[in-house]
Amino acid sequence: MSLRDGPVMADIKKPKKVDRHQPNKSPVKKESLSRSRKVAVFLLFVLLIASSSYFALDLSSSAKRIYRGFKDLAGDIAGFGGSGFENSLNSIGQDIDDLGRRAELLSLIPQLKEIPGVVADLKQIVSIVANLGAVFSETRDNGLSLAFNGEGEELLKALKIMSFDLGQLEVISNRLLERVGEISPYEEKFNGFGLELLDVKERMDALIIFLDVPQKRNIILLFENPSELRPSGGFAGSYGELALLKGGIEELVVNDIYYPDKFLTEKVVPPLQLQGITPDWGARDTNWFFDFSLSSRKLLEYLEKSDVYKETDFDGVISINVRVVEDILRLTGPIKIPEYNMELGYKDFLREIQEQVVEDRAPGQNPKEVLKYALPALIEAVGNLKAEKKAELLNIFTERARRKDVKFYFEDERMQAMVAQMGVAGQEYNIENGFVGDYLAVVNANIAGGKTDVFVDQRVVLESKINSDGFVQNRLLISRRHWGGREPEIFYNQTNKNFLRIFTVPTANLSYIEGGFSKQIEPLVNYNSSFEKDPDLSVLENTRTLLSTSPDGYAERYMYSGKRIFGTWFDIEPGENKSLELRYSGQRVAIKNGQQYKFILDKQSGSEMMFEYTLVAPEAFIWAESGTKEYRYQEKILPARLEIILTLQKK
């Protein structure tokens, strides 16, 4: 190879001149340079988009993790403000800090410029939630003590602080919503978060307005006994007069429910089924209505008619099932009642109290004196619980309210709307126009059947089928077993005398009943013109019709509160196991693809049962939710209201 063919090195001392008029042997064309720049810019853009997408996806993942964290905290009411709460909140804070660092790069992109603001809002939310948790924790741990020790205004102050913080959260969440709307397709979820905050604040404000008044708030505290069932709960043989002032408990007096009736001058005809055991109607029997709000209104009406409370206006009713007390005693341990030389634990509380009350009972006196001493002892035991146990206490009330063992009624419209929205008002489901589906409530009323319901097991089986013409055909089987009869207390060994009512849709038509029977009621007095009729009771009883459905059964039919009601007597002797069978048609359902069907079961307060439900779809259809023609449900521990929504799907 010649030197001419080898590499030519430039002489840097004498650089070769370039003749601008001569064509360059290695030309770089302008369009090639332009193309290269375009490619580079395109690659940079793709890289930026890819990075943005990665970070955006990462941010989305972080945001979802933060959102789930907040949601879990809010859902764990009992743990709100506790050590686990603080740990979770710290974890959320770290996620937000990490989110903020990684979001800085994305803020350079105009469409994502709001991300740092979103992070700042989230940090502020964490700060406010932390303060909320601290105040809530303090209120949960010491609220009862404050209320009973004359420091109700401190409790009220804490509620106002929480309301203020909730208001701040609402403002920030609305601002966050605007920012998120510019960068996220999930605006609707954040909007839901804001609406939840608004809902909580409205409830808090309703409570503050109710408590923060110069006059006393008078509340009736009902102690319901599930051993003696009545339609809206257990028979309330005892009650407390609770006087509240500025969030504090001024007075709590326990009394016998028969006492105010002794001073009731007005004579009212009792419900037909009660006329064989009582000559008149009074506060003691006003829980004859399945809807707790109606029974409570009636209770307050009759109490205020009594000379005992002529100068008193009551503001509401709170009912507590004895099962709640038993759960509390599991938490506190036994309580001592030195006045009666008694120690009450969760296993024997009901039995011991009932035995003490029944002994030498005299209507109009106060045989419930034992509760006068038991209640303060229980409150003291609760006040001495450690912080973690108080969190469990809140869990008890939450779970029992969910199961309809704690119920509330208020004359104040805001408070009543609040408890109704929370599902703790004990109200019947309202069947509105356009309702497609079925409704069921099995309601027992112990009438001179001792304290036997605690020894009765109940199983309810509803088999439903939608025929080809769209009509729903139902077969309802109610089985009850009385396993008492060998107890030392006589009130556990009696016949369970039960007037049973089945509530269903208004169009229901009973075609068959077996197992129920009629009972001849012999009124204790002649209901002449000196007796008045209760208007609400008359509305119910004026619809009463006797049915002749089969030689082996007896039924009465009513229409009330938008429901068809079938009633019958269904008594059980100790050691006996009996069944009641009803067959009836329900609504007519449009048979089409996508048709929704709703089943509602309202549980009776104080009544536990095994419930089994089967619904068969019409020919050529299945249920989308189960993927089968036959939908099945079975549960022993039922909520206050069971709601099942199903969808017809063409095969």
Phi and psi in degrees as a GROMACS rama.xvg file:
@    title "Ramachandran Plot"
@    xaxis  label "Phi"
@    yaxis  label "Psi"
@TYPE xy
-79.7493  161.946  SER-2
-62.4312  -28.7198  LEU-3
-65.58  -28.7794  ARG-4
-84.7775  -12.3335  ASP-5
-82.2551  -177.689  GLY-6
-69.5726  142.396  PRO-7
-104.386  121.046  VAL-8
-97.5755  137.528  MET-9
-73.1366  141.276  ALA-10
-88.3678  105.871  ASP-11
-73.296  -18.2337  ILE-12
-80.6712  -36.3377  LYS-13
-125.363  77.2251  LYS-14
-63.9063  144.443  PRO-15
-73.7087  133.086  LYS-16
-76.9534  144.793  LYS-17
-106.401  125.829  VAL-18
-80.4381  111.509  ASP-19
-67.0232  -14.9544  ARG-20
-88.3715  -13.1419  HIS-21
-90.5693  142.15  GLN-22
-66.651  137.45  PRO-23
-71.8933  137.144  ASN-24
-73.9758  -21.1848  LYS-25
-125.713  69.3806  SER-26
-72.0181  144.332  PRO-27
-109.929  106.217  VAL-28
-72.0493  147.523  LYS-29
-60.4475  -39.7349  LYS-30
-69.6031  -29.604  GLU-31
-69.193  -41.4524  SER-32
-63.5065  -41.6275  LEU-33
-61.9965  -41.9083  SER-34
-64.3474  -41.2946  ARG-35
-63.3464  -41.9632  SER-36
-63.8484  -40.5096  ARG-37
-61.8887  -42.5771  LYS-38
-62.6214  -43.5867  VAL-39
-63.6621  -44.5394  ALA-40
-63.3557  -41.347  VAL-41
-62.178  -45.5329  PHE-42
-62.7832  -40.3728  LEU-43
-63.4133  -40.9042  LEU-44
-64.279  -44.5402  PHE-45
-61.162  -42.4579  VAL-46
-62.7267  -42.2134  LEU-47
-64.9396  -44.1471  LEU-48
-63.2747  -43.2155  ILE-49
-62.457  -44.1718  ALA-50
-63.3733  -43.9183  SER-51
-61.27  -42.6041  SER-52
-62.6955  -42.1518  SER-53
-61.6597  -49.7843  TYR-54
-64.7327  -37.9092  PHE-55
-63.7659  -43.6311  ALA-56
-63.9348  -40.8978  LEU-57
-64.3323  -41.8324  ASP-58
-63.0697  -42.1242  LEU-59
-60.892  -42.2001  SER-60
-63.0639  -43.5797  SER-61
-63.7596  -43.7249  SER-62
-60.9574  -41.4321  ALA-63
-64.5717  -38.6279  LYS-64
-64.2609  -41.8308  ARG-65
-64.4958  -43.9413  ILE-66
-61.2804  -43.7248  TYR-67
-63.7763  -36.9283  ARG-68
-61.3654  -46.551  GLY-69
-62.7339  -41.4474  PHE-70
-64.7441  -41.5311  LYS-71
-64.5207  -40.0671  ASP-72
-62.2416  -45.3416  LEU-73
-65.4175  -35.1451  ALA-74
-72.1643  -27.2089  GLY-75
-90.8064  74.2797  ASP-76
-59.8634  -43.6772  ILE-77
-64.0903  -32.0387  ALA-78
-89.2757  -1.03621  GLY-79
-62.1722  121.142  PHE-80
90.8196  -6.65041  GLY-81
-82.9105  -172.504  GLY-82
-65.3876  -39.951  SER-83
-63.3938  -36.0192  GLY-84
-60.8861  -47.3417  PHE-85
-62.157  -42.0217  GLU-86
-63.0844  -43.867  ASN-87
-64.9158  -39.8227  SER-88
-66.5321  -38.9677  LEU-89
-63.0022  -39.4828  ASN-90
-63.7411  -41.858  SER-91
-62.9604  -41.3781  ILE-92
-60.47  -40.8282  GLY-93
-65.4539  -39.8356  GLN-94
-61.3981  -39.644  ASP-95
-68.9066  -40.7309  ILE-96
-60.5815  -44.402  ASP-97
-64.1896  -40.1771  ASP-98
-61.1798  -41.0624  LEU-99
-63.5628  -42.6016  GLY-100
-63.4836  -40.9423  ARG-101
-80.1731  -14.443  ARG-102
-85.776  -13.6194  ALA-103
-60.1419  -41.7512  GLU-104
-61.5714  -41.3414  LEU-105
-69.752  -18.9642  LEU-106
-68.109  -15.391  SER-107
-72.5779  -19.3167  LEU-108
-86.8672  123.263  ILE-109
-50.903  -41.0357  PRO-110
-68.9492  -17.1496  GLN-111
-115.856  18.1181  LEU-112
-65.9489  -17.7926  LYS-113
-83.1276  -7.37463  GLU-114
-59.6557  -46.8374  ILE-115
-57.8668  -37.0216  PRO-116
-64.5694  -38.2005  GLY-117
-61.3044  -44.5952  VAL-118
-62.9968  -42.8589  VAL-119
-61.0712  -40.9401  ALA-120
-64.2367  -40.6533  ASP-121
-62.341  -40.452  LEU-122
-62.3644  -40.2233  LYS-123
-67.004  -37.2246  GLN-124
-62.0013  -42.5306  ILE-125
-59.5082  -43.0149  VAL-126
-62.1976  -44.684  SER-127
-69.344  -41.1161  ILE-128
-62.9101  -37.0246  VAL-129
-61.5908  -42.6264  ALA-130
-66.3748  -41.3901  ASN-131
-58.4742  -44.4955  LEU-132
-61.6153  -40.4253  GLY-133
-65.2366  -44.5761  ALA-134
-67.2386  -41.3945  VAL-135
-62.1026  -43.5713  PHE-136
-61.014  -43.8082  SER-137
-64.1819  -41.0008  GLU-138
-66.9316  -42.6673  THR-139
-62.5942  -41.7536  ARG-140
-77.7162  -32.7233  ASP-141
-121.847  -1.20189  ASN-142
-59.0641  -42.557  GLY-143
-64.7758  -41.8986  LEU-144
-63.7706  -42.2311  SER-145
-61.2241  -43.376  LEU-146
-63.6249  -40.2213  ALA-147
-86.7061  -15.7863  PHE-148
-102.967  22.1689  ASN-149
74.2685  18.4949  GLY-150
-114.728  38.835  GLU-151
-60.4274  -31.7676  GLY-152
-66.4904  -29.6534  GLU-153
-66.8509  -39.4731  GLU-154
-63.902  -42.9278  LEU-155
-63.614  -38.4297  LEU-156
-61.2808  -42.3287  LYS-157
-62.7983  -40.6935  ALA-158
-62.8356  -39.21  LEU-159
-67.8412  -36.9237  LYS-160
-62.5302  -44.4783  ILE-161
-64.5273  -37.4942  MET-162
-63.435  -42.2996  SER-163
-62.0949  -45.2417  PHE-164
-62.7992  -38.7175  ASP-165
-64.294  -36.8368  LEU-166
-63.9659  -40.6387  GLY-167
-63.2069  -41.9134  GLN-168
-61.837  -38.341  LEU-169
-62.6422  -44.6342  GLU-170
-61.5739  -46.9579  VAL-171
-66.9334  -39.4207  ILE-172
-65.1901  -34.869  SER-173
-66.9821  -40.5508  ASN-174
-65.7123  -40.3837  ARG-175
-62.7304  -37.6063  LEU-176
-61.0042  -42.5677  LEU-177
-63.1002  -42.5023  GLU-178
-68.4486  -44.061  ARG-179
-64.0069  -33.6103  VAL-180
-60.158  -24.2906  GLY-181
-85.9491  -16.9914  GLU-182
-125.876  -7.17511  ILE-183
-135.119  141.2  SER-184
-80.0729  0.670273  PRO-185
-102.562  30.8071  TYR-186
-57.0182  -36.3315  GLU-187
-61.8867  -37.8058  GLU-188
-65.2283  -43.2422  LYS-189
-65.5577  -35.1377  PHE-190
-63.4552  -38.9736  ASN-191
-61.5693  -37.1725  GLY-192
-61.6519  -43.5566  PHE-193
-63.4049  -39.7721  GLY-194
-66.3433  -36.2268  LEU-195
-63.6531  -41.7245  GLU-196
-61.6216  -43.7895  LEU-197
-61.5724  -40.4784  LEU-198
-63.4345  -45.5709  ASP-199
-63.4456  -42.2557  VAL-200
-64.6405  -40.3146  LYS-201
-61.8184  -38.5049  GLU-202
-66.432  -44.0712  ARG-203
-61.5416  -43.3121  MET-204
-65.7703  -37.1836  ASP-205
-62.1138  -40.8043  ALA-206
-66.2994  -42.4957  LEU-207
-63.358  -46.1214  ILE-208
-61.2164  -37.3453  ILE-209
-66.5337  -40.7078  PHE-210
-84.7034  -33.5969  LEU-211
-85.9056  65.2175  ASP-212
-130.81  154.546  VAL-213
-71.2521  -25.4486  PRO-214
-93.0511  164.639  GLN-215
-70.9073  146.61  LYS-216
-103.124  122.214  ARG-217
-103.589  119.003  ASN-218
-119.69  136.825  ILE-219
-91.0031  125.755  ILE-220
-104.487  108.341  LEU-221
-90.7256  134.766  LEU-222
-105.968  99.1763  PHE-223
-88.303  139.143  GLU-224
-111.049  108.971  ASN-225
-69.8782  -6.10519  PRO-226
-71.8696  -17.6492  SER-227
-135.756  84.4297  GLU-228
-70.5499  141.253  LEU-229
-131.543  162.422  ARG-230
-50.096  -44.5007  PRO-231
-93.1  4.98338  SER-232
153.733  -165.047  GLY-233
-73.9759  157.297  GLY-234
-60.2702  128.815  PHE-235
-97.3942  83.6952  ALA-236
-72.8215  -19.8397  GLY-237
-128.07  153.648  SER-238
-150.609  160.937  TYR-239
-118.958  142.72  GLY-240
-97.0122  109.765  GLU-241
-105.22  117.662  LEU-242
-107.172  120.246  ALA-243
-108.843  141.178  LEU-244
-139.639  116.012  LEU-245
52.1642  42.3239  LYS-246
86.081  -7.05611  GLY-247
-104.669  153.957  GLY-248
-90.521  110.027  ILE-249
-79.7776  -35.0815  GLU-250
-160.876  144.307  GLU-251
-139.957  109.724  LEU-252
-115.621  126.866  VAL-253
-95.9498  136.048  VAL-254
-144.454  169.364  ASN-255
-87.0977  134.503  ASP-256
-63.7924  -21.0697  ILE-257
-76.007  -19.3575  TYR-258
-62.1047  -53.1741  TYR-259
-64.5224  -29.0232  PRO-260
-65.8213  -24.9928  ASP-261
-64.8166  -25.2451  LYS-262
-110.497  24.4282  PHE-263
-94.5107  110.741  LEU-264
-80.4569  -27.2474  THR-265
-74.6701  132.842  GLU-266
-103.225  125.232  LYS-267
-126.133  137.143  VAL-268
-66.612  126.845  VAL-269
-77.47  170.252  PRO-270
-55.401  147.083  PRO-271
-51.0208  -45.1816  LEU-272
-69.4942  -16.3657  GLN-273
-97.878  -5.31066  LEU-274
-68.3516  -16.0788  GLN-275
-84.872  -8.854  GLY-276
-123.412  -12.5646  ILE-277
-145.78  139.621  THR-278
-78.34  -24.0884  PRO-279
-145.191  172.342  ASP-280
-101.774  141.346  TRP-281
-149.256  -173.082  GLY-282
-56.7955  -31.6502  ALA-283
-61.9064  -28.1692  ARG-284
-115.432  15.9195  ASP-285
-74.3463  -10.3899  THR-286
-83.9534  40.456  ASN-287
-80.4221  -16.599  TRP-288
-92.9595  140.088  PHE-289
-65.9682  -34.9605  PHE-290
-76.5195  118.18  ASP-291
-64.0664  -34.2421  PHE-292
-64.603  -38.8056  SER-293
-70.4007  -42.7265  LEU-294
-61.4039  -38.1224  SER-295
-68.6699  -42.6618  SER-296
-59.2939  -40.875  ARG-297
-67.9865  -39.4642  LYS-298
-59.7027  -49.8686  LEU-299
-63.7135  -36.3019  LEU-300
-60.5651  -45.3232  GLU-301
-77.1926  -31.334  TYR-302
-64.0824  -43.7858  LEU-303
-72.065  -18.1252  GLU-304
-79.2943  -20.7194  LYS-305
-71.4959  145.831  SER-306
-61.1775  -22.6421  ASP-307
-63.5502  -35.009  VAL-308
-121.502  28.5759  TYR-309
-60.6537  -30.4984  LYS-310
-98.4161  11.1356  GLU-311
-115.953  134.582  THR-312
-110.46  122.292  ASP-313
-90.7463  145.362  PHE-314
-104.594  -11.5248  ASP-315
173.39  178.356  GLY-316
-135.477  135.213  VAL-317
-123.664  123.031  ILE-318
-107.682  138.273  SER-319
-127.752  123.163  ILE-320
-74.6617  146.579  ASN-321
-60.1003  -22.3173  VAL-322
-63.2432  -30.0629  ARG-323
-65.4113  -43.2992  VAL-324
-62.2008  -41.2764  VAL-325
-62.6292  -40.5594  GLU-326
-64.1559  -38.6654  ASP-327
-65.0562  -40.5371  ILE-328
-67.194  -28.5432  LEU-329
-61.3624  -33.1175  ARG-330
-81.6959  -44.3324  LEU-331
-85.4609  -23.6025  THR-332
86.8913  174.543  GLY-333
-61.11  150.188  PRO-334
-113.516  148.304  ILE-335
-103.637  137.371  LYS-336
-118.993  86.1917  ILE-337
-61.4572  -29.7986  PRO-338
-61.1168  -26.0425  GLU-339
-116.182  6.43587  TYR-340
53.0658  46.4244  ASN-341
-123.584  152.023  MET-342
-128.357  123.028  GLU-343
-111.63  121.901  LEU-344
-113.031  177.571  GLY-345
-67.0802  -26.4092  TYR-346
-77.3486  -31.0249  LYS-347
-117.724  6.49111  ASP-348
-58.1536  -52.7263  PHE-349
-63.2746  -46.815  LEU-350
-62.301  -45.7519  ARG-351
-66.7081  -43.0609  GLU-352
-65.3085  -44.257  ILE-353
-63.4298  -40.5838  GLN-354
-64.6032  -40.8959  GLU-355
-66.6548  -39.0857  GLN-356
-71.4688  -41.6936  VAL-357
-69.8605  -31.7497  VAL-358
-61.1786  125.325  GLU-359
53.8496  35.7273  ASP-360
-66.6245  136.254  ARG-361
-134.157  109.469  ALA-362
-53.7536  137.146  PRO-363
95.1243  -19.6746  GLY-364
-89.9208  -164.176  GLN-365
-125.337  78.4371  ASN-366
-72.1199  -5.44743  PRO-367
-89.9047  20.6739  LYS-368
-56.5043  -32.0111  GLU-369
-60.4156  -34.8195  VAL-370
-69.3346  -25.8646  LEU-371
-60.3104  -32.0533  LYS-372
-95.6417  -30.2818  TYR-373
-70.1877  -38.6677  ALA-374
-64.6424  -48.5351  LEU-375
-60.3881  -36.5837  PRO-376
-64.5173  -37.9572  ALA-377
-68.1441  -42.509  LEU-378
-63.0623  -40.3701  ILE-379
-63.6031  -41.3533  GLU-380
-63.2814  -39.1279  ALA-381
-65.4519  -41.3333  VAL-382
-63.4448  -26.2722  GLY-383
-87.8896  -0.213577  ASN-384
-66.8914  147.679  LEU-385
-75.2046  164.977  LYS-386
-54.599  -45.5266  ALA-387
-65.9872  -31.9864  GLU-388
-72.2332  -31.9731  LYS-389
-67.9092  -30.7953  LYS-390
-65.1828  -38.7497  ALA-391
-65.7614  -35.021  GLU-392
-61.11  -42.9013  LEU-393
-63.0976  -36.585  LEU-394
-62.3128  -39.3661  ASN-395
-60.839  -48.9329  ILE-396
-65.5703  -38.2639  PHE-397
-63.3072  -47.1836  THR-398
-68.1901  -41.8902  GLU-399
-67.9977  -34.9663  ARG-400
-66.0271  -37.3314  ALA-401
-62.8047  -29.3567  ARG-402
-98.0531  10.0241  ARG-403
73.578  25.0867  LYS-404
-96.0259  -7.39163  ASP-405
-130.249  128.273  VAL-406
-136.787  152.576  LYS-407
-131.543  143.763  PHE-408
-140.586  136.202  TYR-409
-133.122  142.372  PHE-410
-71.1807  -30.7435  GLU-411
-66.4485  126.267  ASP-412
-63.8949  -39.6448  GLU-413
-64.5232  -44.7227  ARG-414
-66.0575  -40.87  MET-415
-65.3571  -40.3468  GLN-416
-62.6741  -37.0613  ALA-417
-64.8204  -50.0318  MET-418
-68.7673  -31.0117  VAL-419
-65.7794  -42.9856  ALA-420
-65.233  -32.7012  GLN-421
-79.2181  -8.90748  MET-422
77.5413  24.861  GLY-423
-119.949  21.8789  VAL-424
-94.0373  -5.62594  ALA-425
65.8484  27.6701  GLY-426
-87.0269  154.62  GLN-427
-71.5157  153.189  GLU-428
-69.1988  135.545  TYR-429
-92.1312  112.24  ASN-430
-81.8661  106.817  ILE-431
-89.7027  166.5  GLU-432
-60.4456  138.276  ASN-433
91.359  -1.84275  GLY-434
-63.7795  130.591  PHE-435
-122.504  113.087  VAL-436
151.486  -143.682  GLY-437
-145.021  157.571  ASP-438
-136.405  144.124  TYR-439
-147.812  136.271  LEU-440
-143.314  128.433  ALA-441
-106.25  114.082  VAL-442
-121.073  118.027  VAL-443
-99.6346  147.501  ASN-444
-136.034  108.051  ALA-445
-76.4029  117.925  ASN-446
-122.386  98.3122  ILE-447
62.2292  36.9889  ALA-448
-108.06  27.8553  GLY-449
63.5541  -154.728  GLY-450
-105.185  44.4653  LYS-451
-88.2691  -13.084  THR-452
-63.8385  -24.5661  ASP-453
-68.8024  -16.9712  VAL-454
-106.308  14.6435  PHE-455
-113.503  125.259  VAL-456
-94.9546  140.183  ASP-457
-127.872  134.728  GLN-458
-127.699  128.776  ARG-459
-121.058  125.595  VAL-460
-123.293  121.512  VAL-461
-115.803  117.276  LEU-462
-109.448  115.255  GLU-463
-119.176  147.76  SER-464
-144.281  134.025  LYS-465
-94.0591  114.136  ILE-466
-73.7294  171.812  ASN-467
-64.8373  -22.3165  SER-468
-86.9288  -0.394727  ASP-469
94.7652  -11.3965  GLY-470
-75.4575  139.829  PHE-471
-90.9336  124.876  VAL-472
-107.927  128.879  GLN-473
-118.05  141.796  ASN-474
-123.63  115.534  ARG-475
-110.956  124.799  LEU-476
-119.619  120.083  LEU-477
-115.838  117.751  ILE-478
-112.764  133.025  SER-479
-130.822  134.967  ARG-480
-124.429  126.14  ARG-481
-100.186  107.702  HIS-482
-105.051  21.2785  TRP-483
-87.7828  -169.689  GLY-484
117.516  -18.1046  GLY-485
-120.668  19.5685  ARG-486
-88.1876  151.952  GLU-487
-67.8159  -24.2531  PRO-488
-88.4648  128.378  GLU-489
-65.2307  -30.1478  ILE-490
-71.3702  -10.2838  PHE-491
-91.6526  -12.8079  TYR-492
-104.414  9.56133  ASN-493
-86.1986  169.744  GLN-494
-68.8641  133.611  THR-495
-79.6962  101.795  ASN-496
-94.1496  115.712  LYS-497
-133.314  123.289  ASN-498
-96.5512  112.907  PHE-499
-102.228  133.153  LEU-500
-123.759  138.375  ARG-501
-113.102  119.612  ILE-502
-97.4042  132.251  PHE-503
-147.461  -168.467  THR-504
-67.839  153.091  VAL-505
-64.3459  -22.115  PRO-506
-89.4723  2.2142  THR-507
-62.6782  142.595  ALA-508
-131.56  116.388  ASN-509
-80.0505  127.51  LEU-510
-112.457  -18.4565  SER-511
-157.685  139.584  TYR-512
-146.459  138.141  ILE-513
-141.188  130.202  GLU-514
117.449  -29.8604  GLY-515
-83.4071  161.586  GLY-516
-144.456  164.127  PHE-517
-89.7426  160.19  SER-518
-139.993  129.051  LYS-519
-79.1049  117.562  GLN-520
-92.1661  124.797  ILE-521
-106.999  102.477  GLU-522
-58.1712  143.095  PRO-523
-74.2283  -23.3105  LEU-524
-137.877  169.114  VAL-525
-90.5648  118.638  ASN-526
-85.0778  84.346  TYR-527
-89.3679  -163.508  ASN-528
-66.965  -13.8295  SER-529
-75.0367  -12.0624  SER-530
-100.023  138.798  PHE-531
-97.1994  159.343  GLU-532
-106.411  134.505  LYS-533
-74.1573  128.58  ASP-534
-63.0804  -38.9651  PRO-535
-68.5412  -39.655  ASP-536
-67.341  -37.0262  LEU-537
-64.0565  -38.5108  SER-538
-58.0026  -39.5899  VAL-539
-71.323  -52.2856  LEU-540
-74.4806  -21.5856  GLU-541
-69.3389  -14.0261  ASN-542
-96.0972  1.87817  THR-543
-66.6729  128.514  ARG-544
-134.75  134.587  THR-545
-84.8346  133.823  LEU-546
-108.392  143.492  LEU-547
-113.82  92.9669  SER-548
-104.73  -31.5511  THR-549
-165.117  159.236  SER-550
-69.5676  -16.0198  PRO-551
-101.692  6.2613  ASP-552
-145.913  165.788  GLY-553
-137.856  139.798  TYR-554
-149.561  146.823  ALA-555
-113.395  146.412  GLU-556
-119.08  137.762  ARG-557
-134.192  162.958  TYR-558
-132.194  118.391  MET-559
-154.947  142.707  TYR-560
51.1702  35.8635  SER-561
75.2884  18.2188  GLY-562
-125.517  147.999  LYS-563
-87.2373  132.818  ARG-564
-123.572  130.981  ILE-565
-112.058  127.472  PHE-566
-122.401  148.256  GLY-567
-159.698  160.454  THR-568
-87.4111  136.843  TRP-569
-144.077  76.0813  PHE-570
-85.323  150.574  ASP-571
-136.19  130.108  ILE-572
-80.1762  155.446  GLU-573
-55.7156  134.544  PRO-574
83.5768  -3.00433  GLY-575
-93.0375  150.233  GLU-576
-128.25  116.469  ASN-577
-129.059  157.72  LYS-578
-129.355  147.56  SER-579
-122.752  127.828  LEU-580
-118.897  132.179  GLU-581
-127.954  143.126  LEU-582
-126.29  127.927  ARG-583
-153.156  152.395  TYR-584
-90.9567  155.07  SER-585
-117.392  -134.613  GLY-586
-76.9853  169.388  GLN-587
-105.571  125.378  ARG-588
-107.839  137.364  VAL-589
-70.6456  122.795  ALA-590
-90.0546  103.275  ILE-591
-157.23  156.884  LYS-592
-63.8609  129.955  ASN-593
89.6068  -1.60619  GLY-594
-66.1843  124.969  GLN-595
-87.1151  147.532  GLN-596
-134.253  126.36  TYR-597
-114.509  128.562  LYS-598
-112.378  129.495  PHE-599
-121.095  129.748  ILE-600
-120.759  118.68  LEU-601
-95.7838  122.386  ASP-602
-80.4236  146.262  LYS-603
-81.9297  129.923  GLN-604
-60.4428  130.656  SER-605
87.5576  -10.0524  GLY-606
-105.833  119.68  SER-607
-101.335  146.336  GLU-608
-159.083  154.892  MET-609
-85.6469  124.495  MET-610
-117.992  131.691  PHE-611
-127.695  133.583  GLU-612
-133.615  133.392  TYR-613
-130.37  133.77  THR-614
-131.582  119.785  LEU-615
-99.9691  127.731  VAL-616
-74.3016  158.79  ALA-617
-67.9092  169.181  PRO-618
-55.6063  141.758  GLU-619
71.8032  12.6891  ALA-620
-130.25  154.577  PHE-621
-130.384  172.965  ILE-622
-94.596  124.611  TRP-623
-60.107  -34.5541  ALA-624
-71.0484  -31.7698  GLU-625
-105.298  -17.6036  SER-626
72.6473  13.1145  GLY-627
-131.646  167.939  THR-628
-73.4158  -27.3041  LYS-629
-115.982  119.719  GLU-630
-96.4018  135.087  TYR-631
-125.97  144.653  ARG-632
-143.157  140.772  TYR-633
-148.946  132.532  GLN-634
-159.947  144.826  GLU-635
-103.18  -37.9369  LYS-636
-99.0879  99.3622  ILE-637
-96.5562  147.76  LEU-638
-75.9301  172.22  PRO-639
-56.8636  -38.3799  ALA-640
-137.619  123.839  ARG-641
-98.034  128.449  LEU-642
-128.312  119.871  GLU-643
-119.036  123.606  ILE-644
-115.049  122.137  ILE-645
-122.025  160.942  LEU-646
-132.137  125.739  THR-647
-70.3143  136.971  LEU-648
-133.743  129.502  GLN-649
-66.8915  136.535  LYS-650
